[in-house]
């Protein structure tokens, strides 16, 4: 019987030792188990991923062309002899926000209707006149439509000077004063 008692006592002692191991160790074990449970329930990232956003926009800029002087009087012009402004009498300005190209045109006839524009580089004929632009990137005769580029890539807030040349062909009569308008158009280069 002693043996049975002793076994019981030993078991009780062992149980007491196990449960009495130390409250600090039980707390530590509880924390460890909590961390394991937390790690098991927390989602894990196995690899980095990527996504995109597509944006669309329309860049805006404006062209604001200006020419200074706005009128010029050649006064008396002799047929067959060029009458020219000199020294960059006129100034072309780009007051816009993007570089611009410049096209130039004029009327097909004078305002009075007595003379016609000669758009070629051959000398004007009877009651014709020709206008030529000097000083811009592409010096050329002026047409009655925007078909020729005279300047290219004039930067914003920049300017260039130029001159206008006028040549008359023979005239059939002593016409009164003649007037024509020259138009300037800026476009995106």
Residue pairs with C-beta under 8 A, 6 or more apart in sequence:
61 96
61 97
61 98
61 188
62 96
62 97
62 98
63 94
63 96
63 98
63 100
63 186
63 187
63 188
64 94
64 95
64 96
64 186
65 92
65 93
65 94
65 95
65 96
65 100
65 102
65 184
65 185
65 186
66 92
66 93
66 95
67 90
67 91
67 92
67 93
67 184
68 90
68 91
68 93
69 89
69 90
72 85
72 89
72 90
72 164
74 83
74 166
77 83
77 166
77 168
78 168
79 168
79 169
79 170
79 171
80 123
80 167
80 168
80 169
80 170
81 167
82 132
82 165
82 166
82 167
83 165
83 166
83 167
84 134
84 163
84 164
84 165
84 166
85 163
85 164
85 165
86 163
87 161
87 163
88 135
88 161
88 162
88 163
89 161
89 162
89 163
89 164
90 161
90 162
90 163
90 164
91 159
91 160
91 161
91 162
92 102
92 136
92 151
92 154
92 159
92 160
92 161
92 162
92 184
93 158
93 159
94 100
94 154
94 155
94 156
94 157
94 158
94 159
94 186
95 156
95 157
96 156
96 186
97 156
98 156
98 188
99 153
99 154
99 155
99 156
99 188
99 189
100 153
100 154
100 186
100 187
100 188
100 189
101 149
101 151
101 152
101 153
101 154
101 186
101 187
101 188
101 189
102 136
102 149
102 150
102 151
102 152
102 154
102 184
102 185
102 186
102 187
103 146
103 147
103 148
103 149
103 150
103 184
103 185
103 187
104 133
104 142
104 146
104 148
104 150
104 182
104 183
104 184
104 185
105 142
105 143
105 144
105 145
105 146
105 147
105 182
105 183
105 185
106 117
106 131
106 142
106 143
106 144
106 180
106 181
106 182
106 183
107 117
107 144
107 180
107 181
108 116
108 117
108 144
109 115
109 116
109 117
109 180
110 129
110 178
110 179
110 180
111 178
111 179
111 180
111 181
112 175
112 176
112 177
112 178
112 179
114 127
114 175
114 176
114 178
115 127
115 128
115 129
115 168
115 171
115 175
115 178
116 127
116 128
116 129
117 128
117 129
117 130
117 131
117 142
117 143
117 144
117 180
118 124
118 125
118 128
118 129
118 130
118 141
118 169
119 130
119 141
119 142
119 143
119 144
120 130
120 141
121 141
123 130
123 167
123 169
124 130
124 167
124 168
124 169
125 169
125 170
126 169
126 170
126 171
126 172
127 169
127 170
127 171
127 172
127 175
128 168
128 169
129 166
129 167
129 168
129 169
129 178
129 180
130 141
130 166
130 167
131 141
131 142
131 164
131 165
131 166
131 180
131 182
132 139
132 140
132 141
132 142
132 164
132 165
132 166
132 167
133 139
133 140
133 142
133 150
133 162
133 163
133 164
133 165
134 162
134 163
134 164
134 165
135 160
135 161
135 162
135 163
136 150
136 151
136 160
136 162
137 149
137 150
137 151
137 152
138 148
138 149
138 150
138 151
138 152
139 150
140 148
140 150
142 148
142 182
146 183
146 185
151 160
152 189
153 189
154 160
154 186
164 182
